[in-house]
Amino acid sequence: MSQVLDELVTLLALEQIEVNLFRGQSQDLGWGTVYGGQVLGQALSAAVQTVPEQRHVHSLHGYFLRAGAVDRPIIYEVDRIRDGKSFTTRRVVAIQNGKAIFNLAASFQIEEPGFEHQDTMPDAAAPETVPTEQERAAQYAEQLPEFLRAQALAQRPFEMRPLEPVSNPFTPVAREPARMFWIKATGSLPDDPALHRYLLAYASDFAFLTTAMLPHAVTWLTRGMQVASLDHTMWFHQDVRVDDWLLHVVDSPAAHGARGLVRGRVFARDGRLVASTAQEGLIRKRER
């Protein structure tokens, strides 16, 4: 396991400070506020710690309420809403400075047999043949402010390999709101299904909402752009390992009212559809 991946696993593990209360540290990725995937992954981790290990999360719905501060820990309060014969439901509120910054509803289920069907995985170049995000960023790194340049080229807990044409975020060109990218943790991980699911929740927020901006020839670096996640939804269909390659296939069916909607499908390399994702976010351009 790489050092940055080990640090992420520790970050998401949380410290239990009382029954149904957990504390997580904040990670500074250089954006000035807590990365949405961090609070999503930590909230799911808190819920997991109150559920029998035989039950696995199958869906989650979260709302980002306020920006999180990177210099303070986050408290996670778990409400044990229901423990049924087959399903368990949890609500988690993330609190910082006495205010809720995020809330999550998550449902867990025992393993059961049932009907099966799924979408077919689209054709995609093998991940080994696709440049990494850092290799792409190196082509325009000199145009980035120093603090962003360091972050763009830094080692990360997840390796990402977009299957789209290399483009300069300073000179975007309008194109269809669809993209695919391979993702994989940068090291081997224990055989803990819950760990792999909340790590996937963490990684699912990367390069997600920005898909809704592609038809409008803007990026998060465009002057006047405000970009922020409003909510995030995931459904876990099958067992998943994030230390093997996963293909996230994303599209944006609509944008309106300064909001963009994105949806995704996560395929294992063997073609299994292991998760589905959706998010709505703020994509507002202010003229200056």
Beta strands, then each sheet from edge to edge (+ up, - down):
strand 1: 15-18
strand 2: 21-24
strand 3: 56-64
strand 4: 74-83
strand 5: 87-96
strand 6: 99-109
strand 7: 158-162
strand 8: 178-185
strand 9: 225-236
strand 10: 246-256
strand 11: 259-268
strand 12: 273-285
sheet 1: 1+ 2- 4+ 5- 6+ 3- 9+ 12- 11+ 10- 8+ 7-
end
